[in-house]
Amino acid sequence: MYKKKFGQNFLINENISDQIIELESINNRNILEVGVGNLALTKRIINKKPDIFFSLEIDRDIISRIKNEFYKKFIRNFDALKIDELSLFKKKNFSIISNLPFNISSQLLIKWLKIQNNYNCINSMTLMFQKELAERIIAEKDNRKYGRLSILSSAFFNIEKKIDIRKEDFFPIPKVDATVLKFTPLKKNKINKNDFLKLEKITSFFFNERRKKNEKKIKKLFNDTLIKDNRLEKYFSLRPENIDKNEYYKFCKIL
């Protein structure tokens, strides 16, 4: 019944489902959900009367088990990694509320960050991740969990931890606990639209060997003139996790 390949762990604690829904403004808004699961969020979103609502579900078997035709009409059998959200909502802004499939949650997040970079069309996101991944997303510098996801996400959103969820609140029970994060768009993105790929490149380059100090990395990315003019020598003796997010955004501008 439950398919590991789709990362299916269904939330069964109704109180937590209620708490997640209350984190978002839904009435008359455009809402996207990924993963129907046991309809824990789907029913509640529909009851709040969104303007346009789509719930994406890749597993046809799950959809076939849903007998209520009213709920079923909101569900689309699509792969969330491949769907064009802008076309789905006819180029209107939308919010995302989802107990994300654990196996593709980071990929989905990166996809939505790219969409926000290009179109600024996401009003908000309330997303559930595995706890360890959530901790990486909200980590700040000087923390061993700080890295690419935190820097990329914070270029577009203010991110708050909202709810910790025990693994026992799911069925089947996963190996780890989960955390719900709320993403609120920044008034102005921290990077220029054309710099997203640069930021991906820079953060990958620095954090692929996160325990090594930065001198060789900086000298490989920037020429001597750029290093001198921007005083990048001050980062030589540090490690990637010791550099503030805003400094990585500056690296994009000077690269």
N, C-alpha and C positions, 0 to 999 in steps of 0.2 A: 504493500500500500504506500509506504513512504520510500522515496527514491534518494539514495545518498548522492547520486551524481548531480542532482538538482539542489543539493544543500537544504533539504526539507526538514526543518524542525519547527513544529507548529506551536504557537503560543496558546496555552490553555488556561492561563490565569486571567479571568475576565476583568478583574479590578485593574490590572496593568494595561489591558487593552483600552479601558476607559480613560486611564491616565494619559496614554499616548495620544488619543484623539483630542483630549482637552488642550494639548500643546499647540494645536493648529487652529487657524481660522478657516472654516470649511464652507459655511453657508455662502452660496452664490459665487464661490471661487472655483477655479479649474484645478482638479486634483488628479495626480497620477499615483498609482500604487503598483509595486512590483511584487508578485507572488501572492496569489489568492489564499493559499493555505487552507485553513479551516474557516475562512470568512471572518476571522476574529476582528480585523480592522475593516474589511470590506463592508460588512453590514452597518457598522457604526458610521463610516464615512457617508454611505448612502442616506442614512437616517438624518444626517446633518444638512442634507439638501444642497450639495454642491451644484454649481452651474453645469460644468462638464466633468465627468469622472470616467476614467478608464483604469481597470485593473488588469495588468499584464500577467499572463500565466503561460509558461512554456510547456507544462505537462498536460496533455490532452486528457489523461486519465482523471486528473483532479477535476477538470472542467466537467467531464461526463458524469461525475458523481454528484454534482450540484443539481438538485432536482427543482429548486425554486427558480422559475423562469424569469422572475422579476430581477433577482440578483444576477442571473446569468447574462442578461442583456448588457451589463456594464463590463463584462470580461472579454478580453481579446487574447487569442492564442498566438502570442508573439514572443520572440526572444528579446528581452529587454536590452541586451547588449547591441542588438542590431536595429532596433526600432528608431525611427526618426520622430522624436518627441514634438518638434516644432510642427511637422506636418500633421501629427495626430491631433494637436490642439489648434490647427489652422493658424499658426504663428501668433497665438495669444499666450500671454504669460500663464504660468502654472506653478503649483506647489507640489511637493512630493512627500507622501507619507508612506512609510514601508518598513515592515519587518523584513529586512533584506535577506535573500538567500546567502548564507554565510560564505559559500564557495565563490561567489562573484561580487561580493560587496565592494571590495577595493576597486575592481574594474569599473563597476557602475559609478562609483564616486568620481573617479578620474574622468569618465565620460561626461558626467554632469558638470564638472568643473570646466571642461572644455566648452560645453554649451554656454555656461555662464560667461566665460571669457569672450566668446564670440557674439553673444546676443543679449546678455543681461536679462534673460526672460524667466528666471526662476525666482519666484516670490519668497520661498522659504523651503526648507527640507527638514522633516523630522524622520530620522533614520535609526534603525537598530542594527548594531554591529556586534560581533564577538567582542568581549570586554577588552582583550588585549589589543585588538585593532583600534577600538575606540580610544584607548589610552594613547596610542601612537598618533592619532589624528589631533588630539587636543594637547599633546605634549609641548612644552616650551623648552627653550635652549637650556643647556647644562643638565639635560635629562637624557639618559641612555635610550629612551623611547622616542626622543625627538628626531625627526627626519623628514624625508620627502613628502609624505602625506600631510604632515602638519604644515609644512611650508606652502605646499600647493593649495591646500584648502583655505588657509588663512589669507591667501591673496585675494579671495573673493567673498569670504563669509566670516562673520563672527560666530564662533562655535561654543556651545554650552553643553555640559553634561547634565542630563535631566533625570534619567531613571536607570538604576542598576537592577538587573533581572537575574534571578537565580536560574541555573540550568534546569532545576526541577520544575520550573514553570513552563517547560516545553515538553512536547511529545513528538517523536521519541526524544529522550533526554540527550542533549549534546554533551561533549566532553568539557565544555567551558561555559561560564556565565556570559551574559550579554549586557550591553549598555545602549541606552537611547540618547542620541545627540540631536540638538536643535541647531540648524544652520540658518542664520539671518544674514541676508546680503549686505555687504558694505555699501555705503553711499557712493564710494568711488573705489574701483578695483585698484589693487596695489601695483599691478603691472600693466603695461600697454598691451593691447590686443595681440600685437605681433610677437610678443615676447614669451608666450606660453611654452613653446617648444624649447626656447632657450632655458627657461626655468626648469623644465623637465631634464634637459641635458646637464645643466649645472648641478642640480640636486642629485642626480644619478651619479655623476662624476665624483662628487664629494663623498656621498654616503655609501658608495659601493665598497669603500675601504674606510669605514667610519672611525676606526681606531688609530689610523695614521694621521700625523700632523699635516697641516695644510700647505706647507711651503712648496713642495713639488707640484701639488695640484694647481696652486695659484700661478706658478711660473709656467705651467703647461697651458693654462687657459688664457693668460694675459701676457702681453709683451712688457718689456722693461719700462717703457714710457707710461703705459696704463697703470702699472704697479706703483710707479713713483708718483704720478699725478693724483692717484686716488688713495695713496698711503696704504696700500694693501699689505705692506710688510708687517703691520700690526697683527695680522691674522696668521702669520707664518708658524708661530709656536703653538697655535690652538688646534683643536680637533674640530671636525665639521659640526659636532653637536654644541660647540661653544660659540657659534656665530648666530647672531639674532636673525630672525626671519627677514626683517627689513633690509639687512645687509645683503641677503641673497637676492632680494628684489632689485637692489642697486647694482648687483653684479650683472643682471640682465641688461640694464641700461648702458653699461660700459663695455659689454662684450661685443 
